[in-house]
């Protein structure tokens, strides 16, 4: 399809993408759905109908958006809540990772006749939960400040931690860069929460926001180190956000400004770009495989997560349904894992298209069902498990 928008005119491209973001926001308000989901759908339509494509600076803005979303998702989790909810978050996160990983890997190898390495990539890509999507939904639905929403975010973190560990162990790339990345993550988690409050207190009256500039510089450097270590910038960003959660609670105005900048300017580029990865032609030709992989992932998540949420941790049925469906979402690490497999020749283009399409569908479909049918409306104390 011929590209309608002149990619050589930077401002025309920027205007078109922001116009799509604005349309998405109005539609989201109208249909009472999170803007992130509408942005993905709009990106899919624009990518196929007007051949919307990215370029280097859009990739940077989208990448920065995904990193800041992940940082804010970590920063949203109250350390006291994490300590209180460590058992359900770790157990639910581990189940959410393990079941779809094994189910998708076995299906791809036994029934799809994929190679061993390709089957591993399929399992990893299907195991993920999208922290970026879940965080955006938690913020827009008002659950991010509630203990139930923070439990979901924490469980998502442990799911994606399993994904990262699996990708590292199954396709090990051990080197000094990886050692340096681990040391940098640990060092930043110790130093930044101590340094940031001092910088904020000394410079908060300045509109130039020196403290946030220092934070962005650290995030960029950690992302650069992650790239050298063959990892992704979202990983250190999540750990850093988790370490800075106490700072964000102490300075809610700072967190609010970060949220506004991220959700208004950066995140729409990330979600619209994600939608452009779905090609109607490839989706139609691989519809059978896409449908099966979609149900393999979602059913595995439901079978593993729902009984634990409902019967082991005694959450009300509606909340258990909501939590399960949110854990079935996927986006960031799913696309990252699929792209890793393609670039390292573990999977072919058709397998990549199928995996990415499934990943993006799981960002939309389970979330839409959860928001429409099971969105919690109780007060915070009524949303917790019936017994500790």
Secondary structure as GFF3:
##gff-version 3
##sequence-region A 1 388
A	DSSP	alpha_helix	10	31	.	.	.	ID=ss1
A	DSSP	alpha_helix	35	49	.	.	.	ID=ss2
A	DSSP	alpha_helix	56	75	.	.	.	ID=ss3
A	DSSP	alpha_helix	79	84	.	.	.	ID=ss4
A	DSSP	alpha_helix	86	106	.	.	.	ID=ss5
A	DSSP	pi_helix	107	111	.	.	.	ID=ss6
A	DSSP	alpha_helix	116	127	.	.	.	ID=ss7
A	DSSP	alpha_helix	131	141	.	.	.	ID=ss8
A	DSSP	alpha_helix	147	170	.	.	.	ID=ss9
A	DSSP	alpha_helix	176	203	.	.	.	ID=ss10
A	DSSP	alpha_helix	210	228	.	.	.	ID=ss11
A	DSSP	alpha_helix	233	243	.	.	.	ID=ss12
A	DSSP	alpha_helix	245	250	.	.	.	ID=ss13
A	DSSP	alpha_helix	252	261	.	.	.	ID=ss14
A	DSSP	pi_helix	262	266	.	.	.	ID=ss15
A	DSSP	alpha_helix	267	276	.	.	.	ID=ss16
A	DSSP	alpha_helix	280	285	.	.	.	ID=ss17
A	DSSP	alpha_helix	287	307	.	.	.	ID=ss18
A	DSSP	pi_helix	308	312	.	.	.	ID=ss19
A	DSSP	alpha_helix	317	327	.	.	.	ID=ss20
A	DSSP	alpha_helix	332	343	.	.	.	ID=ss21
A	DSSP	alpha_helix	349	373	.	.	.	ID=ss22
A	DSSP	three_ten_helix	380	383	.	.	.	ID=ss23
###
